[in-house]
Amino acid sequence: MPQSEHPKTGHALVVGGGTMGVGIIATFLAGGWSVDVVSRSASTRSGLPAACARALAALDKPIDISGLRTYATLAEAVWPAIDIVVETVTEDLALKQKLFADMERLAKPDCALTSNSSSFPISEIGKGLGTQGRMMGLHFFMPAHLIPLVEVVRSVHTEPAQAERVGAIMAALGKRPVQVKKDVIGFLGNRIQGALMREALWLIEQGVASPEDVDATVRLSFGFRYAAAGPIVQKEHSGWDTTCAVAKIIWPDLTNADGPPPVLQRNVDEGRIGFKTKRGFFDWDDEKIAKERARYERALRKCLEIFKEEGIV
């Protein structure tokens, strides 16, 4: 396939069928693609059809999983047909490096090899391999089938035309790709989100506000505006002169801590990590978790409708 072209439909391979993987698989299925999935877990493979059907229903798409095939090993996948691979396994660098070495050997020359890693640079994952020009990060946000943005992350080796081709595939699937042209830690989304989270947690640590009021402040003030305009356009509205003046006053007082505050480390040490253990900053039970997940998904879907009306996605 010439690098300037991209298939309106094609054949994808997703390595890993966990929470992130399901949303990515559903995204391809919703776009009419065939999808091979490789997972070592038999229970994950058996549960994928139902999980993908739920994700497609959330997208208001026809529940058609006829293009889904699952395999236990990479070698079983239909490699001559595969146009793009998305790796979504656990954040284990050695494991990812081995997978990419195996995929480089198995994939056809024009198959894009991508990783959904949110922490490891693609240059580290593909280090030493011979075809790093077709390797890049492809970072989705959870839940991957509902969040419209995806980051296409280049290393110094990634061929720009390959990155643009993968971005075009994502756009054809209804996503809004952004091209991250330098392989920086955290890419765009997690880097910006990380700056906010650091300040939010230190404000809780210092007793400035409760977790509930931190959430309310973000959601009902500047976070509310961000659904309508990103931080750059929003300041075009309000004026950069004000932003510049405020920066001189507030920014010197912001935390520059190089690690998590005690309140976060204490929660982790005590197993207060959220839904997984049914306690975090808040206490949860099965009923509360189910209600919160349903509320969260409804809110995301409503926001997605706004973006669709504006033609953003």
Helices and strands as residue ranges (DSSP letters): E 11-15, H 19-30, E 34-38, H 42-58, E 68-71, G 74-76, G 79-81, E 84-87, H 93-106, E 112-115, H 122-125, G 132-134, E 135-140, E 149-153, H 160-172, E 176-180, H 189-205, H 211-220, H 222-226, H 231-238, H 240-250, G 251-253, H 262-269, H 286-310
